[in-house]
Amino acid sequence: MYRILNTQPIELSNISISTEDILTAINSTNQKLRSIADHTKELSLNIFEVLDLRTLSGAVGETFVGEMTRTVPTLRKNPSIDGYPDLVQCATPEMITYFETYASQDSKESFRYGGIEVKNTFGYKKTGIDLFDGEQRIGRINKRLEWKAHHQKTNHLLGLYSDYIDGYPTIVAAFYSDQLVPEDWSVRAEPKGDSAMTSFSTLLIPGYQKMLSGIRCCLDDTRYLELFDLEV
């Protein structure tokens, strides 16, 4: 069960997205992740135990993006994996026409009419802590969550926090802010040598405080509520 902590909708220029919409997408994402894990276990392979955490975190975010487009039909998934934002609003004929042109060109530029960027994190483990794949991480991660983005202009951020629960990757909480500024992000780090990583910026403490004040929902579990200094 989740506790709704903020009923203020996410307001875009032509779309209003309720906390209930977000929670619906969270629940359906969690169900899909459990189904995938159960199916691969039947093949003697739990896919989520062989994916590294960075890849798994991205997969959780991508699954959630897909579920949001089903929950809110006026949102579309950005067709470019490097496009911005992840969820684009298509609420008018003009937006739809532009989206179709944008999609056909596989554009990596920012979508003109805006939308919502989605990032997921499992949290970073504390120094000296050992964690096995699939092990619940609460109590063994740093108190401040860190989301990473490709550039410092990222705003309208819907940040997800996930953990392993009963061995399944599960979205625990959702946060949102449309008040982020470039100074809330670290200077972009560039990959070194032959690294497969892409460039990224990390949300700094002032940005995290904005996200924390915009928490929308969280599992009704004392351990997670206390992580965000919420009443239990």
Salt bridges, closest charged atoms under 4 A:
GLU62 OE1 - LYS77 NZ 3.15
GLU67 OE2 - LYS32 NZ 2.86
GLU67 OE2 - ARG70 NH1 3.30
GLU117 OE2 - LYS119 NZ 3.33
GLU135 OE2 - ARG140 NH1 2.93
GLU146 OE2 - ARG144 NH2 3.51
ASP184 OD2 - LYS210 NZ 2.70
GLU190 OE2 - ARG188 NE 3.16
ASP220 OD1 - ARG3 NH2 2.99
ASP221 OD2 - ARG223 NH2 2.90
ASP229 OD1 - LYS143 NZ 3.19
